[in-house]
Amino acid sequence: MLIAPDLAATVAAIVDEGSLDGAARRLRITPSAVSQRLRALEGQLGRVLVVRAKPARATEAGAVVVRLARQYALLGHDAGVELGLEGPGRMHVPIAVNSDSLATWFLPALQPVLHAHDIALELHRDDQDHTAELLEAGTVTAAVTSQRDPIAGCVVTDLGSTVYHPVASPAFIERWFPAGSGLDALAAAPVVDYDRTDDLQTQWLEERGVDPTRPPRHFVPASEDYATAVRLGFGWGLLPPMQAQAALDAGRLVRLDGPRITVPLYWQQWNLRSPLLADIREAVVTAARAALEQG
């Protein structure tokens, strides 16, 4: 059974825009036509594809159709470019990336791709442990992720590892660790977490033998702001060298005793023969391997 590209694109538009009305504006058809297309495809497949909520979201079956729609669009764009057709149109490329990569090496990696291809990027920021879920759902075409096992229909490339060091400001250390960062001191000293899914500091405390539920916690959900909060003495936190080294060299941060945390990162993308995806992958892998720890 073949799924017509226009019907798949309609499901993707509903999910992207969050409503049938939004999809109608994007596709330049009436809301009634959007509804008819959706009902036709659901009838053809015998499955509900979209949860009619605010915002609308794809069901498990709908996610498969959304992924197919994005693959149709990508292959159509590549074919238009390869055939030299006039005005194949700007390609929408959604990518999932973790905050620390986004704040450091990832954006410069994509700069040459923007010069070589007519694309519109949509970056989805999430924890590296969750970005693969966006790829699996069809929300994005590729992802920087900590998941090594390939998502179905995807290929995986090793990028290297982000290394996180425990750091704090001199004033924070003077107040909370005057006799060193022993177990009792760590149990009382405030911690800065990125958000409630961030378990790096918890992992570090556990490796030191500290109950991670004891310290008070601040939550600062933006990579640069997180680093600023640590530099300002809100609490101690784990930072990669690209965010911490200048402050360490200037004496505005001090490295704490204890283990470092190493987070391997991988690039997962659809397993399609696409010149555009190939160029994005090459740019990302090259930049990551220059910025991240290898081996």
SULHUCOR-V556213 format. One record per residue. N is the residue number from 1. OMEGA is omega in radians with two decimals (none if undefined). NEAR is the number of other ideal C-beta (glycine too) atoms within 12 Angstrom. D_CENTER is the distance of its C-alpha to the mean C-alpha in whole Angstrom. Layout:
<<N & OMEGA & NEAR & D_CENTER> <N & OMEGA & NEAR & D_CENTER>>
This chain:
<<1 & 3.13 & 9 & 33> <2 & 3.07 & 11 & 31> <3 & -3.10 & 29 & 29> <4 & -3.12 & 19 & 30> <5 & -3.10 & 22 & 27> <6 & 3.11 & 23 & 28> <7 & 3.09 & 34 & 28> <8 & 3.13 & 36 & 24> <9 & 3.12 & 33 & 23> <10 & 3.11 & 42 & 25> <11 & 3.13 & 48 & 23> <12 & 3.14 & 44 & 19> <13 & 3.11 & 37 & 21> <14 & -3.12 & 43 & 22> <15 & -3.13 & 40 & 18> <16 & -3.06 & 32 & 17> <17 & 3.08 & 25 & 20> <18 & -3.14 & 21 & 20> <19 & 3.07 & 25 & 24> <20 & 3.12 & 32 & 27> <21 & 3.11 & 22 & 28> <22 & 3.10 & 21 & 25> <23 & 3.12 & 34 & 24> <24 & 3.12 & 23 & 28> <25 & -3.11 & 18 & 28> <26 & -3.09 & 22 & 25> <27 & 3.14 & 26 & 27> <28 & 3.01 & 13 & 30> <29 & -3.11 & 22 & 32> <30 & 3.04 & 15 & 33> <31 & 3.11 & 23 & 32> <32 & 3.12 & 14 & 35> <33 & 3.08 & 21 & 34> <34 & -3.14 & 34 & 30> <35 & -3.14 & 24 & 31> <36 & 3.11 & 19 & 34> <37 & -3.13 & 35 & 31> <38 & 3.14 & 41 & 29> <39 & -3.13 & 22 & 32> <40 & -3.12 & 20 & 33> <41 & 3.08 & 36 & 30> <42 & 3.09 & 27 & 30> <43 & 3.13 & 14 & 34> <44 & -3.08 & 20 & 34> <45 & -3.11 & 25 & 31> <46 & -3.11 & 10 & 33> <47 & 3.00 & 21 & 29> <48 & -3.07 & 21 & 28> <49 & -3.06 & 37 & 25> <50 & 2.99 & 37 & 24> <51 & -3.09 & 22 & 24> <52 & -3.14 & 21 & 26> <53 & 3.08 & 14 & 25> <54 & 0.04 & 12 & 23> <55 & 3.05 & 18 & 21> <56 & 3.13 & 30 & 21> <57 & -3.10 & 25 & 19> <58 & 2.92 & 37 & 19> <59 & 3.10 & 25 & 21> <60 & 3.09 & 18 & 20> <61 & 3.12 & 25 & 23> <62 & 3.12 & 35 & 21> <63 & 3.10 & 32 & 18> <64 & -3.14 & 27 & 20> <65 & 3.10 & 38 & 21> <66 & 3.12 & 41 & 18> <67 & 3.11 & 36 & 17> <68 & 3.14 & 32 & 20> <69 & -3.14 & 39 & 21> <70 & 3.11 & 43 & 18> <71 & 3.02 & 31 & 19> <72 & -3.08 & 30 & 23> <73 & -3.13 & 36 & 21> <74 & -3.13 & 37 & 20> <75 & 3.09 & 25 & 23> <76 & 3.10 & 26 & 25> <77 & -3.13 & 31 & 24> <78 & 3.14 & 28 & 24> <79 & 3.13 & 21 & 28> <80 & 3.11 & 21 & 29> <81 & -3.09 & 25 & 28> <82 & 3.14 & 15 & 30> <83 & 3.13 & 11 & 33> <84 & 3.12 & 9 & 33> <85 & -3.09 & 13 & 33> <86 & 3.05 & 8 & 33> <87 & 3.09 & 10 & 30> <88 & 3.07 & 22 & 28> <89 & 3.14 & 19 & 25> <90 & -3.10 & 18 & 22> <91 & 3.08 & 33 & 19> <92 & -3.08 & 27 & 16> <93 & 3.07 & 34 & 13> <94 & -3.12 & 35 & 10> <95 & 3.07 & 42 & 7> <96 & -3.09 & 42 & 3> <97 & 3.10 & 43 & 2> <98 & -2.98 & 43 & 4> <99 & -3.07 & 36 & 7> <100 & 3.05 & 41 & 10> <101 & 3.14 & 42 & 9> <102 & -3.09 & 32 & 8> <103 & -3.05 & 27 & 12> <104 & -2.93 & 30 & 13> <105 & -2.92 & 33 & 13> <106 & -3.11 & 39 & 11> <107 & 3.06 & 24 & 12> <108 & 3.12 & 21 & 16> <109 & -3.05 & 33 & 15> <110 & -3.10 & 34 & 14> <111 & 3.13 & 18 & 18> <112 & 3.12 & 18 & 20> <113 & 3.13 & 31 & 18> <114 & 3.10 & 21 & 19> <115 & -3.06 & 11 & 23> <116 & -3.05 & 18 & 23> <117 & 3.08 & 29 & 22> <118 & -3.06 & 20 & 22> <119 & 3.01 & 33 & 18> <120 & -3.09 & 18 & 17> <121 & 2.95 & 29 & 13> <122 & -3.08 & 22 & 11> <123 & 3.09 & 30 & 7> <124 & -3.10 & 29 & 5> <125 & 3.10 & 29 & 4> <126 & 3.08 & 32 & 4> <127 & -3.10 & 34 & 6> <128 & 3.10 & 41 & 6> <129 & -3.06 & 28 & 9> <130 & -3.09 & 28 & 7> <131 & 3.13 & 38 & 5> <132 & 3.12 & 35 & 8> <133 & 3.10 & 24 & 10> <134 & 3.09 & 38 & 8> <135 & -3.14 & 39 & 9> <136 & -3.13 & 28 & 13> <137 & -3.11 & 32 & 13> <138 & -3.13 & 39 & 13> <139 & -3.10 & 32 & 11> <140 & 3.12 & 41 & 9> <141 & -3.10 & 43 & 11> <142 & -3.09 & 47 & 9> <143 & 2.86 & 48 & 6> <144 & -2.98 & 53 & 6> <145 & 3.02 & 40 & 7> <146 & -3.11 & 35 & 10> <147 & -3.11 & 28 & 12> <148 & -3.12 & 21 & 15> <149 & -3.06 & 14 & 16> <150 & 2.93 & 21 & 16> <151 & -3.13 & 32 & 15> <152 & 3.13 & 18 & 18> <153 & -3.10 & 21 & 18> <154 & 3.03 & 32 & 16> <155 & -3.02 & 25 & 17> <156 & 3.05 & 29 & 15> <157 & 3.10 & 29 & 16> <158 & 3.12 & 23 & 16> <159 & -2.99 & 39 & 14> <160 & -3.06 & 29 & 16> <161 & 2.94 & 27 & 15> <162 & -3.13 & 39 & 14> <163 & -3.11 & 29 & 18> <164 & 3.11 & 39 & 18> <165 & 3.08 & 32 & 21> <166 & -3.09 & 39 & 23> <167 & 3.08 & 41 & 25> <168 & 3.11 & 41 & 26> <169 & 3.09 & 35 & 29> <170 & -3.13 & 24 & 32> <171 & 3.11 & 21 & 34> <172 & 3.14 & 32 & 31> <173 & 3.13 & 29 & 33> <174 & -3.11 & 15 & 36> <175 & -2.95 & 19 & 36> <176 & -3.11 & 30 & 34> <177 & -3.10 & 31 & 35> <178 & 3.13 & 14 & 38> <179 & -3.12 & 13 & 39> <180 & -3.08 & 17 & 36> <181 & 3.07 & 30 & 33> <182 & -3.04 & 19 & 35> <183 & -3.14 & 22 & 34> <184 & 3.13 & 18 & 36> <185 & 3.13 & 27 & 34> <186 & 3.13 & 36 & 31> <187 & -3.10 & 22 & 31> <188 & -3.01 & 21 & 32> <189 & 3.11 & 37 & 30> <190 & 3.13 & 30 & 27> <191 & 3.02 & 41 & 24> <192 & 3.02 & 38 & 21> <193 & 3.08 & 32 & 18> <194 & 3.05 & 37 & 14> <195 & -3.04 & 25 & 14> <196 & 3.02 & 14 & 16> <197 & -3.12 & 19 & 13> <198 & -3.12 & 35 & 14> <199 & -3.11 & 26 & 16> <200 & -3.13 & 39 & 17> <201 & 3.07 & 42 & 20> <202 & 3.12 & 26 & 21> <203 & -3.12 & 24 & 21> <204 & 3.11 & 34 & 23> <205 & 3.13 & 34 & 25> <206 & 3.11 & 21 & 26> <207 & 3.07 & 21 & 26> <208 & -3.13 & 29 & 29> <209 & -3.13 & 16 & 31> <210 & 3.04 & 27 & 30> <211 & -3.04 & 15 & 29> <212 & 3.13 & 23 & 26> <213 & -3.04 & 13 & 27> <214 & -3.08 & 21 & 30> <215 & 2.98 & 30 & 28> <216 & -3.04 & 20 & 27> <217 & 2.94 & 26 & 24> <218 & 3.10 & 28 & 22> <219 & -3.10 & 22 & 19> <220 & -2.93 & 28 & 17> <221 & 3.00 & 20 & 14> <222 & -2.95 & 19 & 13> <223 & -3.13 & 37 & 13> <224 & 3.12 & 20 & 16> <225 & 3.07 & 22 & 18> <226 & 3.13 & 36 & 17> <227 & 3.11 & 35 & 19> <228 & 3.13 & 24 & 21> <229 & 3.11 & 32 & 22> <230 & 3.13 & 43 & 23> <231 & -3.13 & 32 & 25> <232 & 3.06 & 24 & 27> <233 & 3.06 & 28 & 28> <234 & -3.13 & 28 & 26> <235 & 3.03 & 35 & 25> <236 & 3.13 & 50 & 24> <237 & 3.13 & 48 & 21> <238 & -3.12 & 42 & 19> <239 & 3.02 & 44 & 18> <240 & -3.11 & 38 & 17> <241 & -3.10 & 27 & 20> <242 & 3.11 & 30 & 18> <243 & -3.02 & 34 & 18> <244 & -2.91 & 36 & 21> <245 & -3.12 & 19 & 24> <246 & 3.13 & 16 & 26> <247 & 3.06 & 27 & 26> <248 & 3.14 & 26 & 27> <249 & -3.12 & 12 & 30> <250 & -3.13 & 13 & 31> <251 & 3.12 & 15 & 32> <252 & 3.01 & 24 & 29> <253 & 3.10 & 34 & 28> <254 & 3.12 & 30 & 29> <255 & 3.12 & 29 & 28> <256 & 3.01 & 37 & 29> <257 & 3.09 & 21 & 30> <258 & -3.04 & 29 & 28> <259 & 2.94 & 20 & 26> <260 & 3.11 & 25 & 23> <261 & -3.13 & 30 & 19> <262 & -3.12 & 23 & 18> <263 & 3.08 & 32 & 14> <264 & 3.12 & 26 & 14> <265 & -3.12 & 42 & 11> <266 & 3.03 & 38 & 11> <267 & 3.06 & 48 & 11> <268 & 3.10 & 40 & 11> <269 & 3.12 & 41 & 12> <270 & 3.13 & 37 & 15> <271 & -3.14 & 22 & 19> <272 & 3.06 & 28 & 20> <273 & -3.07 & 16 & 23> <274 & 3.08 & 31 & 21> <275 & 3.13 & 23 & 22> <276 & 3.12 & 40 & 19> <277 & 3.13 & 35 & 17> <278 & 3.14 & 25 & 19> <279 & 3.10 & 27 & 19> <280 & 3.13 & 40 & 15> <281 & -3.12 & 35 & 15> <282 & -3.14 & 22 & 18> <283 & -3.12 & 33 & 17> <284 & -3.11 & 42 & 13> <285 & 3.14 & 31 & 15> <286 & -3.12 & 24 & 18> <287 & -3.12 & 30 & 16> <288 & -3.10 & 35 & 14> <289 & 3.02 & 22 & 18> <290 & -3.04 & 18 & 20> <291 & -3.01 & 30 & 17> <292 & 3.12 & 36 & 17> <293 & -3.12 & 24 & 19> <294 & 3.05 & 17 & 21> <295 & none & 10 & 23>>
